[in-house]
Amino acid sequence: MEGIDIRIEELLGILDLIGTFVFAVSGSMAASSKRLDLFGASFLAFVTAVGGGTIRDLLIGSLPVGWMLDLNYLYAILAGVGVTYLFTSIVRRLRKTLFLFDTIGISVFTILGLKKALIVGIDPVLAVMMGMFSAVLGGVIRDILINEIPLIFRKEIYAMACLAGGCLFLLLQNNGLVFHWNVVVTASVIIAIRIVAIRFHIGLGGIDDKDKSFFKKTL
């Protein structure tokens, strides 16, 4: 059992660094679209990558927050900024790839946030919310800083995909699925929901929409 726990911890750490790098690239590209300088891009990459996890850790009382305990998070962020800075034109052309990176990022952080909340004894329902916060709040901070309406408020299936994935993770865990396969299945479902929603323009209905269907076609 101890060996299994160590492997799970190592897998979580690797996934966390991958997600951090991916979100740093996302933040750097957002900075590029607003023509921010290199410091501005680095700051935006930082808050995008660790903002959600920081708020999650503060809410569940896990202090110091995760990125303050391991310099590898800063290295991952710097790597994301560096890749974007050196290969901006290439990265900008890879819009579909960036969408996939962002989607992978939210799937990874949903699982990490959920699992960390469960480890410290948070109720499973609230743990699912912590997983969603981990995944989307960095992007919310990023969009607010560059004066954009956050993506989760634009009728896209974004935060809902994280919530659905979190519920699936709990269901599979309670039915005995081993952790690494649970990660693969849950992340795949979150990614699939995002891709299908974008491909077929499916979003959430608005408060003032005459059509009160929960899901609807978006422009």
Residue pairs with C-beta under 8 A, 6 or more apart in sequence:
7 180
8 179
8 180
11 179
11 180
11 183
12 112
12 115
13 70
15 108
15 111
15 112
15 183
16 53
16 66
16 73
16 108
16 112
17 72
17 73
17 76
18 104
18 108
19 49
19 104
19 105
19 108
19 109
19 112
20 49
20 50
20 67
20 73
20 76
20 77
20 80
21 49
21 76
21 77
21 79
21 80
22 80
22 101
22 102
22 104
22 105
22 108
23 45
23 48
23 49
23 80
23 102
23 105
23 109
23 138
23 139
24 45
24 46
24 48
24 49
24 76
24 77
24 78
24 79
24 80
24 81
24 84
25 45
25 80
25 83
25 84
25 91
25 98
25 101
26 45
26 48
26 98
26 101
26 102
26 105
26 139
26 142
27 41
27 44
27 45
27 46
27 47
27 48
27 49
27 80
27 138
27 142
28 41
28 42
28 44
28 45
28 80
28 81
28 84
28 85
29 84
29 91
29 92
29 98
30 44
30 48
30 142
30 143
30 146
30 148
31 40
31 41
31 44
31 45
31 146
32 41
32 84
32 88
32 92
33 146
34 146
36 44
36 146
38 81
38 85
41 81
41 84
41 85
42 77
42 78
42 81
44 142
44 145
44 146
45 77
45 80
45 81
45 84
46 77
47 138
47 141
47 142
47 145
48 138
48 139
48 141
48 142
49 73
49 76
49 77
49 80
49 138
50 65
50 66
50 67
50 73
50 77
50 138
51 137
51 138
51 140
51 141
51 142
52 109
52 113
52 133
52 134
52 135
52 136
52 137
52 138
52 139
53 65
53 66
53 67
53 109
53 112
53 113
53 134
53 138
54 65
54 66
54 67
55 133
55 137
56 62
56 113
56 116
56 117
56 130
56 133
56 134
56 137
57 63
57 65
57 66
57 116
58 65
59 130
59 133
60 116
60 117
60 120
60 122
60 130
61 120
62 116
62 120
66 73
66 116
67 73
67 74
83 91
84 91
91 98
99 198
100 191
102 139
103 190
103 191
103 194
103 195
104 187
104 191
105 135
106 135
106 136
106 158
106 161
106 162
106 190
106 194
107 135
107 162
107 165
107 186
107 187
107 188
107 190
107 191
108 187
109 131
109 134
109 135
109 138
110 131
110 132
110 134
110 135
110 162
110 165
110 166
110 169
110 186
110 190
111 131
111 165
111 166
111 169
111 183
111 186
111 187
112 131
112 134
113 130
113 131
113 132
113 133
113 134
113 135
114 127
114 128
114 130
114 131
114 134
114 166
114 169
114 170
115 131
116 130
116 134
117 126
117 127
117 130
117 131
118 124
118 127
122 130
124 170
127 166
127 170
128 163
128 166
128 167
128 170
129 163
129 166
131 162
131 165
131 166
131 169
132 159
132 162
132 163
132 166
135 159
135 162
136 151
136 152
136 158
136 159
136 162
139 150
139 151
139 152
140 150
140 152
143 149
143 150
143 151
144 150
151 158
152 158
152 159
154 203
155 203
155 204
155 205
155 206
155 218
156 197
156 198
156 203
156 204
156 218
157 193
157 194
157 197
157 202
157 203
157 204
157 215
158 194
160 193
160 204
161 190
161 193
161 194
161 197
162 190
164 189
164 190
164 193
165 186
165 187
165 189
165 190
165 193
166 186
168 185
168 186
168 189
169 182
169 186
172 182
172 185
172 186
173 179
173 182
177 185
196 202
197 203
200 217
201 217
201 218
201 219
202 215
202 216
202 217
202 218
203 215
203 216
203 217
203 218
204 214
204 215
204 216
205 211
205 212
205 213
205 214
205 215
205 216
209 216
